[in-house]
């Protein structure tokens, strides 16, 4: 008997979620070929080739995926952006501080005049100094808000205790950065306010007198005190803060973030029946 040939049915259409996106207008013609100029295509291929070449030798794509593509708990809201906002405030301080250091002279006889030159004469000097001045206040406020969010959301508990300790150290370093930077304009207000602050540090138990001597660079407030504050503000503290921010971000990526305390974990009823 001859074999019966069944009619070939057409394949079912793909659901909309699985269909490829339509090409962008102007990029392809009816034959599927690109309409972009050859120079643009060559530039795109060159950029892709450079990225592939770097990734083949550094394997940074894996680290980038591990750092950026993470599960986010349900209920995440704008309170969770306070840490990132604090980091960007620190980057603002670092960038503007570099530009200010190009014109600032950390000497008792020229510090005030160099600050006046930055404000009144240098190109965009008043703008950059204003960003640095108000950015320090914003950074201090954001650090306290971020620490408050971490505390009230219970994000300091196991297994994130080390990250909480690093955050506390970062808070102390931020306050120290603000204190050391206050003297740098070297006007009457900053001069006497710094003397009061150093004397208050000297009243601390055990290490207080040694700490005040270290900040003053000697037993008395002298010419080398300004240089000591400038070195701490420009070199020591930014390096420590940058290193601790790196460790902080590593632990956040490794341990994840916590859900808000008002959300309870959902329990599968089937698992509950099996336990019973």
Beta strands, then each sheet from edge to edge (+ up, - down):
end
